[in-house]
Amino acid sequence: MAEDPGSSVISGSPPPARGGLSLADIAELVAEAAVLLYVQPAQRRRLAESRKKRHEAVKQSA
């Protein structure tokens, strides 16, 4: 019996279904979604607060 060239003997994970996503692909998508939903909004909020403080400092010194 010939070994399936798509199987992953080393990692122990089965190959993705034809046209499907592997578990690693799904984990990567979830990680990307977490960054988009939680990390980036917090970063934008911190940057906006920093800009506001700089703007207020310049206004007070003028």
N, CA, C and O atoms as a Tinker XYZ file with bonds, in Angstrom:
   248  protein
     1  N      0.845000   -1.175000    0.000000    73     2
     2  CA     0.000000    0.000000    0.000000    64     1     3
     3  C      0.894000    1.243000    0.000000    63     2     4     5
     4  O      1.819000    1.330000    0.808000    81     3
     5  N      0.637000    2.196000   -0.882000    73     3     6
     6  CA     1.434000    3.412000   -1.007000    64     5     7
     7  C      0.957000    4.435000    0.008000    63     6     8     9
     8  O     -0.235000    4.535000    0.298000    81     7
     9  N      1.913000    5.198000    0.548000    73     7    10
    10  CA     1.581000    6.235000    1.517000    64     9    11
    11  C      1.000000    7.445000    0.795000    63    10    12    13
    12  O      1.465000    7.824000   -0.280000    81    11
    13  N     -0.007000    8.037000    1.391000    73    11    14
    14  CA    -0.631000    9.231000    0.831000    64    13    15
    15  C      0.373000   10.381000    0.892000    63    14    16    17
    16  O      0.829000   10.729000    1.982000    81    15
    17  N      0.732000   10.984000   -0.248000    73    15    18
    18  CA     1.715000   12.066000   -0.225000    64    17    19
    19  C      1.239000   13.298000    0.525000    63    18    20    21
    20  O      2.053000   14.143000    0.896000    81    19
    21  N     -0.056000   13.417000    0.755000    73    19    22
    22  CA    -0.584000   14.569000    1.472000    64    21    23
    23  C     -0.599000   14.395000    2.974000    63    22    24    25
    24  O     -0.858000   15.355000    3.700000    81    23
    25  N     -0.327000   13.191000    3.462000    73    23    26
    26  CA    -0.374000   12.986000    4.905000    64    25    27
    27  C      0.870000   13.545000    5.563000    63    26    28    29
    28  O      1.941000   13.615000    4.961000    81    27
    29  N      0.704000   13.935000    6.793000    73    27    30
    30  CA     1.806000   14.528000    7.531000    64    29    31
    31  C      2.238000   13.555000    8.621000    63    30    32    33
    32  O      1.718000   13.590000    9.736000    81    31
    33  N      3.177000   12.700000    8.299000    73    31    34
    34  CA     3.638000   11.701000    9.244000    64    33    35
    35  C      4.452000   12.360000   10.351000    63    34    36    37
    36  O      4.372000   11.956000   11.511000    81    35
    37  N      5.231000   13.367000    9.995000    73    35    38
    38  CA     6.106000   14.010000   10.973000    64    37    39
    39  C      5.284000   14.764000   12.020000    63    38    40    41
    40  O      5.516000   14.593000   13.217000    81    39
    41  N      4.348000   15.578000   11.602000    73    39    42
    42  CA     3.587000   16.384000   12.555000    64    41    43
    43  C      2.490000   15.574000   13.236000    63    42    44    45
    44  O      2.004000   15.971000   14.295000    81    43
    45  N      2.099000   14.471000   12.662000    73    43    46
    46  CA     1.059000   13.647000   13.247000    64    45    47
    47  C     -0.345000   14.133000   12.950000    63    46    48    49
    48  O     -1.317000   13.507000   13.373000    81    47
    49  N     -0.470000   15.240000   12.228000    73    47    50
    50  CA    -1.797000   15.743000   11.920000    64    49    51
    51  C     -2.227000   15.240000   10.551000    63    50    52    53
    52  O     -1.409000   15.113000    9.641000    81    51
    53  N     -3.509000   14.958000   10.414000    73    51    54
    54  CA    -3.988000   14.488000    9.116000    64    53    55
    55  C     -3.976000   15.626000    8.111000    63    54    56    57
    56  O     -4.013000   16.793000    8.502000    81    55
    57  N     -3.926000   15.316000    6.850000    73    55    58
    58  CA    -3.958000   16.368000    5.834000    64    57    59
    59  C     -5.336000   17.007000    5.803000    63    58    60    61
    60  O     -6.319000   16.378000    6.193000    81    59
    61  N     -5.418000   18.235000    5.349000    73    59    62
    62  CA    -6.729000   18.874000    5.255000    64    61    63
    63  C     -7.565000   18.179000    4.180000    63    62    64    65
    64  O     -7.034000   17.606000    3.229000    81    63
    65  N     -8.864000   18.245000    4.355000    73    63    66
    66  CA    -9.755000   17.689000    3.344000    64    65    67
    67  C     -9.537000   18.460000    2.047000    63    66    68    69
    68  O     -9.122000   19.619000    2.067000    81    67
    69  N     -9.812000   17.826000    0.952000    73    67    70
    70  CA    -9.614000   18.478000   -0.337000    64    69    71
    71  C    -10.385000   19.796000   -0.355000    63    70    72    73
    72  O    -11.607000   19.816000   -0.211000    81    71
    73  N     -9.659000   20.884000   -0.533000    73    71    74
    74  CA   -10.287000   22.199000   -0.557000    64    73    75
    75  C    -10.575000   22.756000    0.820000    63    74    76    77
    76  O    -11.107000   23.860000    0.934000    81    75
    77  N    -10.235000   22.012000    1.882000    73    75    78
    78  CA   -10.528000   22.463000    3.236000    64    77    79
    79  C     -9.329000   23.096000    3.906000    63    78    80    81
    80  O     -8.262000   23.230000    3.307000    81    79
    81  N     -9.514000   23.477000    5.140000    73    79    82
    82  CA    -8.449000   24.096000    5.912000    64    81    83
    83  C     -7.932000   23.122000    6.959000    63    82    84    85
    84  O     -8.696000   22.345000    7.532000    81    83
    85  N     -6.636000   23.173000    7.201000    73    83    86
    86  CA    -6.069000   22.339000    8.251000    64    85    87
    87  C     -6.286000   23.035000    9.589000    63    86    88    89
    88  O     -6.674000   24.203000    9.627000    81    87
    89  N     -6.041000   22.334000   10.674000    73    87    90
    90  CA    -6.170000   22.900000   11.997000    64    89    91
    91  C     -5.204000   24.072000   12.172000    63    90    92    93
    92  O     -5.548000   25.071000   12.804000    81    91
    93  N     -4.010000   23.955000   11.621000    73    91    94
    94  CA    -3.030000   25.047000   11.688000    64    93    95
    95  C     -3.541000   26.281000   10.945000    63    94    96    97
    96  O     -3.345000   27.404000   11.408000    81    95
    97  N     -4.190000   26.084000    9.807000    73    95    98
    98  CA    -4.756000   27.209000    9.049000    64    97    99
    99  C     -5.828000   27.923000    9.877000    63    98   100   101
   100  O     -5.873000   29.153000    9.925000    81    99
   101  N     -6.678000   27.144000   10.518000    73    99   102
   102  CA    -7.754000   27.713000   11.330000    64   101   103
   103  C     -7.171000   28.453000   12.527000    63   102   104   105
   104  O     -7.642000   29.538000   12.870000    81   103
   105  N     -6.152000   27.880000   13.170000    73   103   106
   106  CA    -5.518000   28.539000   14.311000    64   105   107
   107  C     -4.907000   29.873000   13.888000    63   106   108   109
   108  O     -4.990000   30.856000   14.625000    81   107
   109  N     -4.303000   29.910000   12.718000    73   107   110
   110  CA    -3.717000   31.152000   12.210000    64   109   111
   111  C     -4.801000   32.198000   11.951000    63   110   112   113
   112  O     -4.616000   33.376000   12.257000    81   111
   113  N     -5.918000   31.772000   11.394000    73   111   114
   114  CA    -7.024000   32.706000   11.143000    64   113   115
   115  C     -7.588000   33.262000   12.450000    63   114   116   117
   116  O     -7.913000   34.447000   12.532000    81   115
   117  N     -7.703000   32.418000   13.463000    73   115   118
   118  CA    -8.210000   32.867000   14.763000    64   117   119
   119  C     -7.238000   33.873000   15.378000    63   118   120   121
   120  O     -7.662000   34.886000   15.934000    81   119
   121  N     -5.939000   33.597000   15.281000    73   119   122
   122  CA    -4.935000   34.519000   15.820000    64   121   123
   123  C     -5.001000   35.867000   15.101000    63   122   124   125
   124  O     -4.921000   36.913000   15.745000    81   123
   125  N     -5.145000   35.853000   13.793000    73   123   126
   126  CA    -5.252000   37.096000   13.031000    64   125   127
   127  C     -6.511000   37.870000   13.420000    63   126   128   129
   128  O     -6.480000   39.094000   13.542000    81   127
   129  N     -7.608000   37.158000   13.611000    73   127   130
   130  CA    -8.865000   37.805000   14.000000    64   129   131
   131  C     -8.726000   38.445000   15.376000    63   130   132   133
   132  O     -9.238000   39.542000   15.599000    81   131
   133  N     -8.041000   37.776000   16.301000    73   131   134
   134  CA    -7.843000   38.337000   17.638000    64   133   135
   135  C     -7.058000   39.642000   17.562000    63   134   136   137
   136  O     -7.370000   40.601000   18.269000    81   135
   137  N     -6.047000   39.676000   16.711000    73   135   138
   138  CA    -5.263000   40.911000   16.552000    64   137   139
   139  C     -6.158000   42.014000   15.995000    63   138   140   141
   140  O     -6.139000   43.141000   16.491000    81   139
   141  N     -6.932000   41.697000   14.978000    73   139   142
   142  CA    -7.787000   42.718000   14.359000    64   141   143
   143  C     -8.863000   43.227000   15.310000    63   142   144   145
   144  O     -9.181000   44.416000   15.315000    81   143
   145  N     -9.426000   42.324000   16.116000    73   143   146
   146  CA   -10.545000   42.701000   16.971000    64   145   147
   147  C    -10.135000   43.318000   18.297000    63   146   148   149
   148  O    -10.849000   44.170000   18.826000    81   147
   149  N     -8.988000   42.902000   18.849000    73   147   150
   150  CA    -8.633000   43.329000   20.194000    64   149   151
   151  C     -7.343000   44.140000   20.272000    63   150   152   153
   152  O     -7.303000   45.147000   20.978000    81   151
   153  N     -6.310000   43.740000   19.581000    73   151   154
   154  CA    -5.010000   44.398000   19.713000    64   153   155
   155  C     -5.001000   45.729000   18.963000    63   154   156   157
   156  O     -4.633000   46.756000   19.534000    81   155
   157  N     -5.396000   45.723000   17.714000    73   155   158
   158  CA    -5.343000   46.952000   16.923000    64   157   159
   159  C     -6.224000   48.067000   17.492000    63   158   160   161
   160  O     -5.773000   49.212000   17.537000    81   159
   161  N     -7.449000   47.792000   17.926000    73   159   162
   162  CA    -8.248000   48.882000   18.508000    64   161   163
   163  C     -7.575000   49.495000   19.745000    63   162   164   165
   164  O     -7.624000   50.710000   19.939000    81   163
   165  N     -6.957000   48.669000   20.565000    73   163   166
   166  CA    -6.262000   49.183000   21.752000    64   165   167
   167  C     -5.061000   50.025000   21.340000    63   166   168   169
   168  O     -4.794000   51.064000   21.944000    81   167
   169  N     -4.337000   49.584000   20.317000    73   167   170
   170  CA    -3.196000   50.362000   19.829000    64   169   171
   171  C     -3.661000   51.706000   19.280000    63   170   172   173
   172  O     -3.051000   52.737000   19.563000    81   171
   173  N     -4.725000   51.700000   18.503000    73   171   174
   174  CA    -5.252000   52.955000   17.945000    64   173   175
   175  C     -5.696000   53.899000   19.058000    63   174   176   177
   176  O     -5.477000   55.108000   18.983000    81   175
   177  N     -6.327000   53.333000   20.098000    73   175   178
   178  CA    -6.778000   54.148000   21.217000    64   177   179
   179  C     -5.587000   54.795000   21.936000    63   178   180   181
   180  O     -5.638000   55.977000   22.275000    81   179
   181  N     -4.510000   54.020000   22.169000    73   179   182
   182  CA    -3.316000   54.577000   22.806000    64   181   183
   183  C     -2.682000   55.670000   21.949000    63   182   184   185
   184  O     -2.265000   56.705000   22.470000    81   183
   185  N     -2.609000   55.444000   20.643000    73   183   186
   186  CA    -2.043000   56.459000   19.755000    64   185   187
   187  C     -2.887000   57.735000   19.768000    63   186   188   189
   188  O     -2.342000   58.839000   19.784000    81   187
   189  N     -4.192000   57.590000   19.760000    73   187   190
   190  CA    -5.076000   58.756000   19.788000    64   189   191
   191  C     -4.900000   59.531000   21.094000    63   190   192   193
   192  O     -4.891000   60.762000   21.094000    81   191
   193  N     -4.759000   58.807000   22.206000    73   191   194
   194  CA    -4.552000   59.473000   23.494000    64   193   195
   195  C     -3.221000   60.222000   23.496000    63   194   196   197
   196  O     -3.140000   61.336000   24.014000    81   195
   197  N     -2.193000   59.628000   22.930000    73   195   198
   198  CA    -0.886000   60.281000   22.851000    64   197   199
   199  C     -0.959000   61.548000   22.005000    63   198   200   201
   200  O     -0.405000   62.581000   22.380000    81   199
   201  N     -1.642000   61.467000   20.860000    73   199   202
   202  CA    -1.794000   62.648000   20.004000    64   201   203
   203  C     -2.532000   63.759000   20.738000    63   202   204   205
   204  O     -2.154000   64.928000   20.661000    81   203
   205  N     -3.592000   63.380000   21.453000    73   203   206
   206  CA    -4.383000   64.364000   22.179000    64   205   207
   207  C     -3.531000   65.055000   23.241000    63   206   208   209
   208  O     -3.596000   66.275000   23.390000    81   207
   209  N     -2.730000   64.280000   23.982000    73   207   210
   210  CA    -1.862000   64.868000   25.012000    64   209   211
   211  C     -0.834000   65.804000   24.394000    63   210   212   213
   212  O     -0.573000   66.884000   24.924000    81   211
   213  N     -0.248000   65.392000   23.273000    73   211   214
   214  CA     0.736000   66.268000   22.599000    64   213   215
   215  C      0.073000   67.560000   22.128000    63   214   216   217
   216  O      0.627000   68.648000   22.282000    81   215
   217  N     -1.101000   67.422000   21.562000    73   215   218
   218  CA    -1.839000   68.579000   21.068000    64   217   219
   219  C     -2.163000   69.536000   22.212000    63   218   220   221
   220  O     -2.005000   70.750000   22.078000    81   219
   221  N     -2.618000   68.983000   23.340000    73   219   222
   222  CA    -2.954000   69.806000   24.488000    64   221   223
   223  C     -1.707000   70.481000   25.063000    63   222   224   225
   224  O     -1.772000   71.629000   25.504000    81   223
   225  N     -0.567000   69.771000   25.060000    73   223   226
   226  CA     0.683000   70.352000   25.565000    64   225   227
   227  C      1.132000   71.514000   24.707000    63   226   228   229
   228  O      1.587000   72.531000   25.230000    81   227
   229  N      1.011000   71.381000   23.399000    73   227   230
   230  CA     1.398000   72.455000   22.485000    64   229   231
   231  C      0.467000   73.641000   22.677000    63   230   232   233
   232  O      0.911000   74.789000   22.651000    81   231
   233  N     -0.817000   73.375000   22.869000    73   231   234
   234  CA    -1.797000   74.440000   23.071000    64   233   235
   235  C     -1.502000   75.235000   24.342000    63   234   236   237
   236  O     -1.620000   76.460000   24.349000    81   235
   237  N     -1.123000   74.548000   25.406000    73   235   238
   238  CA    -0.848000   75.202000   26.689000    64   237   239
   239  C      0.442000   76.018000   26.634000    63   238   240   241
   240  O      0.545000   77.067000   27.270000    81   239
   241  N      1.427000   75.534000   25.870000    73   239   242
   242  CA     2.713000   76.240000   25.817000    64   241   243
   243  C      2.671000   77.462000   24.890000    63   242   244   245
   244  O      3.556000   78.316000   24.944000    81   243
   245  N      1.662000   77.539000   24.061000    73   243   246
   246  CA     1.588000   78.662000   23.105000    64   245   247
   247  C      0.945000   79.877000   23.701000    63   246   248
   248  O      0.811000   80.898000   23.026000    81   247
